[in-house]
Amino acid sequence: MSAQLPMGVRGFTGRQEELAYLDKVLASAADQPPAVVISAVSGTAGVGKTALAVHWARTAQGAFPEGQLYVNLRGFAPGARP
């Protein structure tokens, strides 16, 4: 398996509701093969969107045996364009 995920945040905590929702979305996709599920995590800068997405992706690795691809879209990066 190939994984391009960045390191997770040390001490990640909370977000149980959001993690459960992402698990539910993944589980519902299994009921509709070959469904492609695209999910978005939105919010203002600095609230932990990337930490949440990376944390969940690491816990859900088993559901993606072909691997994972991480793309940094730089939605908010001082001095860099998205």
PDB file with one MODEL, atoms N, CA, C and O in Angstrom:
MODEL        1
ATOM      1  N   MET A   1       0.846  -1.178   0.000  1.00  0.00           N
ATOM      2  CA  MET A   1       0.000   0.000   0.000  1.00  0.00           C
ATOM      3  C   MET A   1       0.890   1.238   0.000  1.00  0.00           C
ATOM      4  O   MET A   1       1.932   1.278   0.653  1.00  0.00           O
ATOM      5  N   SER A   2       0.465   2.214  -0.724  1.00  0.00           N
ATOM      6  CA  SER A   2       1.190   3.475  -0.775  1.00  0.00           C
ATOM      7  C   SER A   2       0.397   4.544  -0.025  1.00  0.00           C
ATOM      8  O   SER A   2      -0.801   4.714  -0.246  1.00  0.00           O
ATOM      9  N   ALA A   3       1.073   5.246   0.849  1.00  0.00           N
ATOM     10  CA  ALA A   3       0.408   6.307   1.605  1.00  0.00           C
ATOM     11  C   ALA A   3       1.241   7.571   1.511  1.00  0.00           C
ATOM     12  O   ALA A   3       2.439   7.561   1.794  1.00  0.00           O
ATOM     13  N   GLN A   4       0.608   8.643   1.116  1.00  0.00           N
ATOM     14  CA  GLN A   4       1.276   9.932   1.030  1.00  0.00           C
ATOM     15  C   GLN A   4       0.729  10.899   2.072  1.00  0.00           C
ATOM     16  O   GLN A   4       0.856  12.115   1.929  1.00  0.00           O
ATOM     17  N   LEU A   5       0.132  10.364   3.102  1.00  0.00           N
ATOM     18  CA  LEU A   5      -0.447  11.225   4.135  1.00  0.00           C
ATOM     19  C   LEU A   5       0.648  11.869   4.973  1.00  0.00           C
ATOM     20  O   LEU A   5       1.653  11.229   5.283  1.00  0.00           O
ATOM     21  N   PRO A   6       0.461  13.123   5.338  1.00  0.00           N
ATOM     22  CA  PRO A   6       1.428  13.746   6.259  1.00  0.00           C
ATOM     23  C   PRO A   6       1.280  13.150   7.658  1.00  0.00           C
ATOM     24  O   PRO A   6       0.318  12.437   7.944  1.00  0.00           O
ATOM     25  N   MET A   7       2.224  13.446   8.500  1.00  0.00           N
ATOM     26  CA  MET A   7       2.155  12.992   9.890  1.00  0.00           C
ATOM     27  C   MET A   7       0.900  13.572  10.540  1.00  0.00           C
ATOM     28  O   MET A   7       0.472  14.682  10.223  1.00  0.00           O
ATOM     29  N   GLY A   8       0.326  12.805  11.448  1.00  0.00           N
ATOM     30  CA  GLY A   8      -0.823  13.293  12.198  1.00  0.00           C
ATOM     31  C   GLY A   8      -0.391  14.277  13.271  1.00  0.00           C
ATOM     32  O   GLY A   8       0.795  14.377  13.588  1.00  0.00           O
ATOM     33  N   VAL A   9      -1.333  14.989  13.818  1.00  0.00           N
ATOM     34  CA  VAL A   9      -1.066  15.951  14.889  1.00  0.00           C
ATOM     35  C   VAL A   9      -0.914  15.186  16.199  1.00  0.00           C
ATOM     36  O   VAL A   9      -1.773  14.377  16.550  1.00  0.00           O
ATOM     37  N   ARG A  10       0.160  15.436  16.914  1.00  0.00           N
ATOM     38  CA  ARG A  10       0.343  14.800  18.218  1.00  0.00           C
ATOM     39  C   ARG A  10      -0.717  15.315  19.179  1.00  0.00           C
ATOM     40  O   ARG A  10      -0.995  16.513  19.233  1.00  0.00           O
ATOM     41  N   GLY A  11      -1.294  14.409  19.924  1.00  0.00           N
ATOM     42  CA  GLY A  11      -2.281  14.808  20.914  1.00  0.00           C
ATOM     43  C   GLY A  11      -3.625  15.193  20.324  1.00  0.00           C
ATOM     44  O   GLY A  11      -4.392  15.909  20.967  1.00  0.00           O
ATOM     45  N   PHE A  12      -3.934  14.731  19.099  1.00  0.00           N
ATOM     46  CA  PHE A  12      -5.236  15.046  18.501  1.00  0.00           C
ATOM     47  C   PHE A  12      -6.327  14.570  19.444  1.00  0.00           C
ATOM     48  O   PHE A  12      -6.294  13.435  19.920  1.00  0.00           O
ATOM     49  N   THR A  13      -7.284  15.432  19.710  1.00  0.00           N
ATOM     50  CA  THR A  13      -8.363  15.083  20.624  1.00  0.00           C
ATOM     51  C   THR A  13      -9.656  15.760  20.173  1.00  0.00           C
ATOM     52  O   THR A  13      -9.639  16.738  19.426  1.00  0.00           O
ATOM     53  N   GLY A  14     -10.751  15.225  20.636  1.00  0.00           N
ATOM     54  CA  GLY A  14     -12.042  15.806  20.299  1.00  0.00           C
ATOM     55  C   GLY A  14     -12.494  15.423  18.902  1.00  0.00           C
ATOM     56  O   GLY A  14     -11.978  14.487  18.291  1.00  0.00           O
ATOM     57  N   ARG A  15     -13.457  16.160  18.423  1.00  0.00           N
ATOM     58  CA  ARG A  15     -14.012  15.976  17.081  1.00  0.00           C
ATOM     59  C   ARG A  15     -14.692  14.617  16.899  1.00  0.00           C
ATOM     60  O   ARG A  15     -14.783  14.116  15.779  1.00  0.00           O
ATOM     61  N   GLN A  16     -15.171  14.016  18.001  1.00  0.00           N
ATOM     62  CA  GLN A  16     -15.823  12.709  17.916  1.00  0.00           C
ATOM     63  C   GLN A  16     -17.029  12.741  16.976  1.00  0.00           C
ATOM     64  O   GLN A  16     -17.244  11.806  16.206  1.00  0.00           O
ATOM     65  N   GLU A  17     -17.806  13.811  17.040  1.00  0.00           N
ATOM     66  CA  GLU A  17     -19.003  13.914  16.189  1.00  0.00           C
ATOM     67  C   GLU A  17     -18.613  13.950  14.719  1.00  0.00           C
ATOM     68  O   GLU A  17     -19.227  13.270  13.898  1.00  0.00           O
ATOM     69  N   GLU A  18     -17.604  14.732  14.383  1.00  0.00           N
ATOM     70  CA  GLU A  18     -17.171  14.849  12.996  1.00  0.00           C
ATOM     71  C   GLU A  18     -16.555  13.539  12.502  1.00  0.00           C
ATOM     72  O   GLU A  18     -16.803  13.124  11.370  1.00  0.00           O
ATOM     73  N   LEU A  19     -15.750  12.886  13.353  1.00  0.00           N
ATOM     74  CA  LEU A  19     -15.150  11.609  12.973  1.00  0.00           C
ATOM     75  C   LEU A  19     -16.222  10.545  12.754  1.00  0.00           C
ATOM     76  O   LEU A  19     -16.131   9.752  11.818  1.00  0.00           O
ATOM     77  N   ALA A  20     -17.229  10.528  13.609  1.00  0.00           N
ATOM     78  CA  ALA A  20     -18.331   9.569  13.460  1.00  0.00           C
ATOM     79  C   ALA A  20     -19.087   9.831  12.160  1.00  0.00           C
ATOM     80  O   ALA A  20     -19.500   8.892  11.480  1.00  0.00           O
ATOM     81  N   TYR A  21     -19.267  11.090  11.819  1.00  0.00           N
ATOM     82  CA  TYR A  21     -19.963  11.426  10.575  1.00  0.00           C
ATOM     83  C   TYR A  21     -19.165  10.926   9.365  1.00  0.00           C
ATOM     84  O   TYR A  21     -19.737  10.349   8.440  1.00  0.00           O
ATOM     85  N   LEU A  22     -17.855  11.144   9.372  1.00  0.00           N
ATOM     86  CA  LEU A  22     -17.028  10.664   8.262  1.00  0.00           C
ATOM     87  C   LEU A  22     -17.073   9.141   8.171  1.00  0.00           C
ATOM     88  O   LEU A  22     -17.112   8.591   7.070  1.00  0.00           O
ATOM     89  N   ASP A  23     -17.068   8.460   9.302  1.00  0.00           N
ATOM     90  CA  ASP A  23     -17.196   6.995   9.299  1.00  0.00           C
ATOM     91  C   ASP A  23     -18.529   6.577   8.696  1.00  0.00           C
ATOM     92  O   ASP A  23     -18.597   5.606   7.943  1.00  0.00           O
ATOM     93  N   LYS A  24     -19.589   7.308   9.026  1.00  0.00           N
ATOM     94  CA  LYS A  24     -20.926   7.001   8.505  1.00  0.00           C
ATOM     95  C   LYS A  24     -20.979   7.197   6.986  1.00  0.00           C
ATOM     96  O   LYS A  24     -21.566   6.387   6.269  1.00  0.00           O
ATOM     97  N   VAL A  25     -20.367   8.267   6.510  1.00  0.00           N
ATOM     98  CA  VAL A  25     -20.330   8.512   5.063  1.00  0.00           C
ATOM     99  C   VAL A  25     -19.592   7.378   4.358  1.00  0.00           C
ATOM    100  O   VAL A  25     -20.039   6.891   3.320  1.00  0.00           O
ATOM    101  N   LEU A  26     -18.475   6.965   4.917  1.00  0.00           N
ATOM    102  CA  LEU A  26     -17.708   5.868   4.329  1.00  0.00           C
ATOM    103  C   LEU A  26     -18.522   4.577   4.325  1.00  0.00           C
ATOM    104  O   LEU A  26     -18.549   3.866   3.321  1.00  0.00           O
ATOM    105  N   ALA A  27     -19.176   4.274   5.424  1.00  0.00           N
ATOM    106  CA  ALA A  27     -19.975   3.052   5.511  1.00  0.00           C
ATOM    107  C   ALA A  27     -21.128   3.065   4.522  1.00  0.00           C
ATOM    108  O   ALA A  27     -21.443   2.032   3.932  1.00  0.00           O
ATOM    109  N   SER A  28     -21.761   4.215   4.329  1.00  0.00           N
ATOM    110  CA  SER A  28     -22.887   4.289   3.388  1.00  0.00           C
ATOM    111  C   SER A  28     -22.415   4.132   1.953  1.00  0.00           C
ATOM    112  O   SER A  28     -23.182   3.670   1.107  1.00  0.00           O
ATOM    113  N   ALA A  29     -21.182   4.500   1.655  1.00  0.00           N
ATOM    114  CA  ALA A  29     -20.653   4.332   0.303  1.00  0.00           C
ATOM    115  C   ALA A  29     -20.515   2.852  -0.030  1.00  0.00           C
ATOM    116  O   ALA A  29     -20.667   2.462  -1.188  1.00  0.00           O
ATOM    117  N   ALA A  30     -20.230   2.027   0.969  1.00  0.00           N
ATOM    118  CA  ALA A  30     -20.084   0.592   0.749  1.00  0.00           C
ATOM    119  C   ALA A  30     -21.403  -0.040   0.317  1.00  0.00           C
ATOM    120  O   ALA A  30     -21.402  -1.096  -0.316  1.00  0.00           O
ATOM    121  N   ASP A  31     -22.526   0.592   0.650  1.00  0.00           N
ATOM    122  CA  ASP A  31     -23.843   0.078   0.281  1.00  0.00           C
ATOM    123  C   ASP A  31     -24.215   0.419  -1.152  1.00  0.00           C
ATOM    124  O   ASP A  31     -25.228  -0.063  -1.661  1.00  0.00           O
ATOM    125  N   GLN A  32     -23.403   1.249  -1.813  1.00  0.00           N
ATOM    126  CA  GLN A  32     -23.747   1.722  -3.152  1.00  0.00           C
ATOM    127  C   GLN A  32     -22.582   1.568  -4.131  1.00  0.00           C
ATOM    128  O   GLN A  32     -22.233   2.528  -4.819  1.00  0.00           O
ATOM    129  N   PRO A  33     -21.970   0.375  -4.209  1.00  0.00           N
ATOM    130  CA  PRO A  33     -20.836   0.248  -5.123  1.00  0.00           C
ATOM    131  C   PRO A  33     -21.298   0.473  -6.549  1.00  0.00           C
ATOM    132  O   PRO A  33     -22.438   0.115  -6.845  1.00  0.00           O
ATOM    133  N   PRO A  34     -20.549   1.009  -7.420  1.00  0.00           N
ATOM    134  CA  PRO A  34     -19.236   1.601  -7.233  1.00  0.00           C
ATOM    135  C   PRO A  34     -19.318   3.110  -7.000  1.00  0.00           C
ATOM    136  O   PRO A  34     -18.765   3.889  -7.776  1.00  0.00           O
ATOM    137  N   ALA A  35     -19.980   3.509  -5.974  1.00  0.00           N
ATOM    138  CA  ALA A  35     -20.149   4.924  -5.669  1.00  0.00           C
ATOM    139  C   ALA A  35     -18.811   5.595  -5.365  1.00  0.00           C
ATOM    140  O   ALA A  35     -17.931   5.006  -4.736  1.00  0.00           O
ATOM    141  N   VAL A  36     -18.681   6.807  -5.814  1.00  0.00           N
ATOM    142  CA  VAL A  36     -17.527   7.629  -5.475  1.00  0.00           C
ATOM    143  C   VAL A  36     -18.033   8.699  -4.519  1.00  0.00           C
ATOM    144  O   VAL A  36     -18.907   9.494  -4.864  1.00  0.00           O
ATOM    145  N   VAL A  37     -17.482   8.708  -3.332  1.00  0.00           N
ATOM    146  CA  VAL A  37     -17.922   9.667  -2.327  1.00  0.00           C
ATOM    147  C   VAL A  37     -16.855  10.728  -2.166  1.00  0.00           C
ATOM    148  O   VAL A  37     -15.690  10.427  -1.905  1.00  0.00           O
ATOM    149  N   ILE A  38     -17.262  11.953  -2.323  1.00  0.00           N
ATOM    150  CA  ILE A  38     -16.361  13.074  -2.122  1.00  0.00           C
ATOM    151  C   ILE A  38     -16.911  13.875  -0.955  1.00  0.00           C
ATOM    152  O   ILE A  38     -18.076  14.272  -0.955  1.00  0.00           O
ATOM    153  N   SER A  39     -16.077  14.107   0.023  1.00  0.00           N
ATOM    154  CA  SER A  39     -16.500  14.864   1.193  1.00  0.00           C
ATOM    155  C   SER A  39     -15.612  16.081   1.341  1.00  0.00           C
ATOM    156  O   SER A  39     -14.435  16.048   0.984  1.00  0.00           O
ATOM    157  N   ALA A  40     -16.170  17.142   1.860  1.00  0.00           N
ATOM    158  CA  ALA A  40     -15.409  18.369   2.088  1.00  0.00           C
ATOM    159  C   ALA A  40     -15.475  18.730   3.565  1.00  0.00           C
ATOM    160  O   ALA A  40     -16.507  18.572   4.217  1.00  0.00           O
ATOM    161  N   VAL A  41     -14.364  19.212   4.070  1.00  0.00           N
ATOM    162  CA  VAL A  41     -14.298  19.720   5.435  1.00  0.00           C
ATOM    163  C   VAL A  41     -14.099  21.220   5.293  1.00  0.00           C
ATOM    164  O   VAL A  41     -13.118  21.668   4.698  1.00  0.00           O
ATOM    165  N   SER A  42     -15.018  21.988   5.832  1.00  0.00           N
ATOM    166  CA  SER A  42     -14.932  23.435   5.646  1.00  0.00           C
ATOM    167  C   SER A  42     -14.888  24.150   6.986  1.00  0.00           C
ATOM    168  O   SER A  42     -15.298  23.610   8.015  1.00  0.00           O
ATOM    169  N   GLY A  43     -14.391  25.355   6.950  1.00  0.00           N
ATOM    170  CA  GLY A  43     -14.305  26.172   8.149  1.00  0.00           C
ATOM    171  C   GLY A  43     -13.261  27.247   7.957  1.00  0.00           C
ATOM    172  O   GLY A  43     -12.533  27.253   6.965  1.00  0.00           O
ATOM    173  N   THR A  44     -13.195  28.142   8.898  1.00  0.00           N
ATOM    174  CA  THR A  44     -12.252  29.246   8.811  1.00  0.00           C
ATOM    175  C   THR A  44     -10.821  28.753   9.051  1.00  0.00           C
ATOM    176  O   THR A  44     -10.610  27.643   9.540  1.00  0.00           O
ATOM    177  N   ALA A  45      -9.866  29.573   8.710  1.00  0.00           N
ATOM    178  CA  ALA A  45      -8.452  29.210   8.854  1.00  0.00           C
ATOM    179  C   ALA A  45      -8.096  28.922  10.304  1.00  0.00           C
ATOM    180  O   ALA A  45      -8.515  29.642  11.210  1.00  0.00           O
ATOM    181  N   GLY A  46      -7.327  27.872  10.515  1.00  0.00           N
ATOM    182  CA  GLY A  46      -6.791  27.587  11.838  1.00  0.00           C
ATOM    183  C   GLY A  46      -7.677  26.796  12.781  1.00  0.00           C
ATOM    184  O   GLY A  46      -7.343  26.668  13.959  1.00  0.00           O
ATOM    185  N   VAL A  47      -8.805  26.256  12.301  1.00  0.00           N
ATOM    186  CA  VAL A  47      -9.698  25.529  13.203  1.00  0.00           C
ATOM    187  C   VAL A  47      -9.424  24.030  13.244  1.00  0.00           C
ATOM    188  O   VAL A  47     -10.073  23.306  13.999  1.00  0.00           O
ATOM    189  N   GLY A  48      -8.475  23.556  12.444  1.00  0.00           N
ATOM    190  CA  GLY A  48      -8.095  22.146  12.498  1.00  0.00           C
ATOM    191  C   GLY A  48      -8.678  21.272  11.413  1.00  0.00           C
ATOM    192  O   GLY A  48      -8.809  20.062  11.596  1.00  0.00           O
ATOM    193  N   LYS A  49      -9.033  21.863  10.283  1.00  0.00           N
ATOM    194  CA  LYS A  49      -9.610  21.066   9.192  1.00  0.00           C
ATOM    195  C   LYS A  49      -8.631  20.012   8.695  1.00  0.00           C
ATOM    196  O   LYS A  49      -8.998  18.848   8.538  1.00  0.00           O
ATOM    197  N   THR A  50      -7.404  20.408   8.451  1.00  0.00           N
ATOM    198  CA  THR A  50      -6.410  19.461   7.956  1.00  0.00           C
ATOM    199  C   THR A  50      -6.107  18.411   9.004  1.00  0.00           C
ATOM    200  O   THR A  50      -5.984  17.232   8.670  1.00  0.00           O
ATOM    201  N   ALA A  51      -5.982  18.802  10.260  1.00  0.00           N
ATOM    202  CA  ALA A  51      -5.721  17.829  11.332  1.00  0.00           C
ATOM    203  C   ALA A  51      -6.833  16.786  11.394  1.00  0.00           C
ATOM    204  O   ALA A  51      -6.562  15.595  11.545  1.00  0.00           O
ATOM    205  N   LEU A  52      -8.081  17.231  11.278  1.00  0.00           N
ATOM    206  CA  LEU A  52      -9.219  16.313  11.289  1.00  0.00           C
ATOM    207  C   LEU A  52      -9.149  15.372  10.095  1.00  0.00           C
ATOM    208  O   LEU A  52      -9.283  14.159  10.257  1.00  0.00           O
ATOM    209  N   ALA A  53      -8.944  15.907   8.914  1.00  0.00           N
ATOM    210  CA  ALA A  53      -8.920  15.084   7.702  1.00  0.00           C
ATOM    211  C   ALA A  53      -7.785  14.067   7.737  1.00  0.00           C
ATOM    212  O   ALA A  53      -7.986  12.904   7.386  1.00  0.00           O
ATOM    213  N   VAL A  54      -6.608  14.488   8.153  1.00  0.00           N
ATOM    214  CA  VAL A  54      -5.468  13.568   8.210  1.00  0.00           C
ATOM    215  C   VAL A  54      -5.688  12.511   9.288  1.00  0.00           C
ATOM    216  O   VAL A  54      -5.399  11.334   9.073  1.00  0.00           O
ATOM    217  N   HIS A  55      -6.193  12.924  10.437  1.00  0.00           N
ATOM    218  CA  HIS A  55      -6.461  11.963  11.522  1.00  0.00           C
ATOM    219  C   HIS A  55      -7.450  10.904  11.051  1.00  0.00           C
ATOM    220  O   HIS A  55      -7.223   9.710  11.244  1.00  0.00           O
ATOM    221  N   TRP A  56      -8.531  11.331  10.443  1.00  0.00           N
ATOM    222  CA  TRP A  56      -9.535  10.369   9.981  1.00  0.00           C
ATOM    223  C   TRP A  56      -8.966   9.482   8.880  1.00  0.00           C
ATOM    224  O   TRP A  56      -9.196   8.273   8.881  1.00  0.00           O
ATOM    225  N   ALA A  57      -8.232  10.063   7.949  1.00  0.00           N
ATOM    226  CA  ALA A  57      -7.660   9.274   6.856  1.00  0.00           C
ATOM    227  C   ALA A  57      -6.749   8.179   7.399  1.00  0.00           C
ATOM    228  O   ALA A  57      -6.738   7.062   6.882  1.00  0.00           O
ATOM    229  N   ARG A  58      -5.991   8.498   8.435  1.00  0.00           N
ATOM    230  CA  ARG A  58      -5.106   7.491   9.025  1.00  0.00           C
ATOM    231  C   ARG A  58      -5.913   6.382   9.699  1.00  0.00           C
ATOM    232  O   ARG A  58      -5.509   5.220   9.650  1.00  0.00           O
ATOM    233  N   THR A  59      -7.046   6.714  10.328  1.00  0.00           N
ATOM    234  CA  THR A  59      -7.851   5.681  10.986  1.00  0.00           C
ATOM    235  C   THR A  59      -8.636   4.856   9.974  1.00  0.00           C
ATOM    236  O   THR A  59      -9.015   3.722  10.267  1.00  0.00           O
ATOM    237  N   ALA A  60      -8.887   5.406   8.790  1.00  0.00           N
ATOM    238  CA  ALA A  60      -9.682   4.721   7.768  1.00  0.00           C
ATOM    239  C   ALA A  60      -8.809   4.068   6.686  1.00  0.00           C
ATOM    240  O   ALA A  60      -9.331   3.649   5.653  1.00  0.00           O
ATOM    241  N   GLN A  61      -7.502   3.976   6.904  1.00  0.00           N
ATOM    242  CA  GLN A  61      -6.600   3.423   5.891  1.00  0.00           C
ATOM    243  C   GLN A  61      -7.034   2.051   5.395  1.00  0.00           C
ATOM    244  O   GLN A  61      -6.894   1.754   4.209  1.00  0.00           O
ATOM    245  N   GLY A  62      -7.554   1.218   6.275  1.00  0.00           N
ATOM    246  CA  GLY A  62      -7.954  -0.131   5.878  1.00  0.00           C
ATOM    247  C   GLY A  62      -9.023  -0.163   4.810  1.00  0.00           C
ATOM    248  O   GLY A  62      -9.131  -1.141   4.070  1.00  0.00           O
ATOM    249  N   ALA A  63      -9.811   0.883   4.720  1.00  0.00           N
ATOM    250  CA  ALA A  63     -10.870   0.944   3.714  1.00  0.00           C
ATOM    251  C   ALA A  63     -10.344   1.333   2.334  1.00  0.00           C
ATOM    252  O   ALA A  63     -11.085   1.313   1.351  1.00  0.00           O
ATOM    253  N   PHE A  64      -9.069   1.684   2.267  1.00  0.00           N
ATOM    254  CA  PHE A  64      -8.464   2.129   1.015  1.00  0.00           C
ATOM    255  C   PHE A  64      -7.198   1.327   0.742  1.00  0.00           C
ATOM    256  O   PHE A  64      -6.094   1.862   0.835  1.00  0.00           O
ATOM    257  N   PRO A  65      -7.349   0.028   0.400  1.00  0.00           N
ATOM    258  CA  PRO A  65      -6.183  -0.839   0.239  1.00  0.00           C
ATOM    259  C   PRO A  65      -5.262  -0.435  -0.914  1.00  0.00           C
ATOM    260  O   PRO A  65      -4.101  -0.843  -0.950  1.00  0.00           O
ATOM    261  N   GLU A  66      -5.762   0.347  -1.835  1.00  0.00           N
ATOM    262  CA  GLU A  66      -4.940   0.783  -2.963  1.00  0.00           C
ATOM    263  C   GLU A  66      -4.004   1.921  -2.572  1.00  0.00           C
ATOM    264  O   GLU A  66      -3.080   2.246  -3.318  1.00  0.00           O
ATOM    265  N   GLY A  67      -4.234   2.527  -1.414  1.00  0.00           N
ATOM    266  CA  GLY A  67      -3.382   3.608  -0.958  1.00  0.00           C
ATOM    267  C   GLY A  67      -4.144   4.907  -0.782  1.00  0.00           C
ATOM    268  O   GLY A  67      -5.352   4.970  -1.013  1.00  0.00           O
ATOM    269  N   GLN A  68      -3.429   5.938  -0.373  1.00  0.00           N
ATOM    270  CA  GLN A  68      -4.016   7.262  -0.180  1.00  0.00           C
ATOM    271  C   GLN A  68      -3.110   8.295  -0.830  1.00  0.00           C
ATOM    272  O   GLN A  68      -1.892   8.129  -0.899  1.00  0.00           O
ATOM    273  N   LEU A  69      -3.725   9.347  -1.295  1.00  0.00           N
ATOM    274  CA  LEU A  69      -2.988  10.449  -1.902  1.00  0.00           C
ATOM    275  C   LEU A  69      -3.344  11.723  -1.163  1.00  0.00           C
ATOM    276  O   LEU A  69      -4.522  12.027  -0.976  1.00  0.00           O
ATOM    277  N   TYR A  70      -2.348  12.460  -0.746  1.00  0.00           N
ATOM    278  CA  TYR A  70      -2.561  13.729  -0.047  1.00  0.00           C
ATOM    279  C   TYR A  70      -2.172  14.861  -0.981  1.00  0.00           C
ATOM    280  O   TYR A  70      -1.082  14.852  -1.552  1.00  0.00           O
ATOM    281  N   VAL A  71      -3.045  15.822  -1.136  1.00  0.00           N
ATOM    282  CA  VAL A  71      -2.771  16.991  -1.963  1.00  0.00           C
ATOM    283  C   VAL A  71      -2.956  18.228  -1.096  1.00  0.00           C
ATOM    284  O   VAL A  71      -4.047  18.461  -0.575  1.00  0.00           O
ATOM    285  N   ASN A  72      -1.912  19.012  -0.939  1.00  0.00           N
ATOM    286  CA  ASN A  72      -1.999  20.248  -0.174  1.00  0.00           C
ATOM    287  C   ASN A  72      -2.472  21.343  -1.123  1.00  0.00           C
ATOM    288  O   ASN A  72      -1.715  21.798  -1.979  1.00  0.00           O
ATOM    289  N   LEU A  73      -3.711  21.758  -0.971  1.00  0.00           N
ATOM    290  CA  LEU A  73      -4.280  22.786  -1.847  1.00  0.00           C
ATOM    291  C   LEU A  73      -3.934  24.194  -1.392  1.00  0.00           C
ATOM    292  O   LEU A  73      -4.270  25.165  -2.070  1.00  0.00           O
ATOM    293  N   ARG A  74      -3.270  24.314  -0.258  1.00  0.00           N
ATOM    294  CA  ARG A  74      -2.831  25.602   0.279  1.00  0.00           C
ATOM    295  C   ARG A  74      -3.961  26.633   0.273  1.00  0.00           C
ATOM    296  O   ARG A  74      -3.795  27.749  -0.218  1.00  0.00           O
ATOM    297  N   GLY A  75      -5.087  26.249   0.816  1.00  0.00           N
ATOM    298  CA  GLY A  75      -6.207  27.179   0.876  1.00  0.00           C
ATOM    299  C   GLY A  75      -5.892  28.425   1.681  1.00  0.00           C
ATOM    300  O   GLY A  75      -6.428  29.500   1.414  1.00  0.00           O
ATOM    301  N   PHE A  76      -5.020  28.275   2.668  1.00  0.00           N
ATOM    302  CA  PHE A  76      -4.579  29.437   3.446  1.00  0.00           C
ATOM    303  C   PHE A  76      -3.111  29.238   3.766  1.00  0.00           C
ATOM    304  O   PHE A  76      -2.747  28.455   4.643  1.00  0.00           O
ATOM    305  N   ALA A  77      -2.298  29.945   3.056  1.00  0.00           N
ATOM    306  CA  ALA A  77      -0.848  29.874   3.286  1.00  0.00           C
ATOM    307  C   ALA A  77      -0.280  31.264   3.058  1.00  0.00           C
ATOM    308  O   ALA A  77      -0.208  31.725   1.919  1.00  0.00           O
ATOM    309  N   PRO A  78       0.123  31.934   4.125  1.00  0.00           N
ATOM    310  CA  PRO A  78       0.653  33.277   3.950  1.00  0.00           C
ATOM    311  C   PRO A  78       1.792  33.301   2.937  1.00  0.00           C
ATOM    312  O   PRO A  78       2.729  32.508   3.020  1.00  0.00           O
ATOM    313  N   GLY A  79       1.699  34.203   1.999  1.00  0.00           N
ATOM    314  CA  GLY A  79       2.744  34.364   1.013  1.00  0.00           C
ATOM    315  C   GLY A  79       2.684  33.379  -0.140  1.00  0.00           C
ATOM    316  O   GLY A  79       3.566  33.396  -0.998  1.00  0.00           O
ATOM    317  N   ALA A  80       1.680  32.528  -0.189  1.00  0.00           N
ATOM    318  CA  ALA A  80       1.548  31.557  -1.289  1.00  0.00           C
ATOM    319  C   ALA A  80       0.124  31.591  -1.813  1.00  0.00           C
ATOM    320  O   ALA A  80      -0.828  31.833  -1.072  1.00  0.00           O
ATOM    321  N   ARG A  81       0.004  31.347  -3.086  1.00  0.00           N
ATOM    322  CA  ARG A  81      -1.328  31.328  -3.696  1.00  0.00           C
ATOM    323  C   ARG A  81      -1.943  29.944  -3.546  1.00  0.00           C
ATOM    324  O   ARG A  81      -1.233  28.941  -3.617  1.00  0.00           O
ATOM    325  N   PRO A  82      -3.250  29.879  -3.339  1.00  0.00           N
ATOM    326  CA  PRO A  82      -3.922  28.563  -3.271  1.00  0.00           C
ATOM    327  C   PRO A  82      -3.829  27.833  -4.608  1.00  0.00           C
ATOM    328  O   PRO A  82      -4.334  26.718  -4.739  1.00  0.00           O
TER     329      PRO A  82
ENDMDL
END
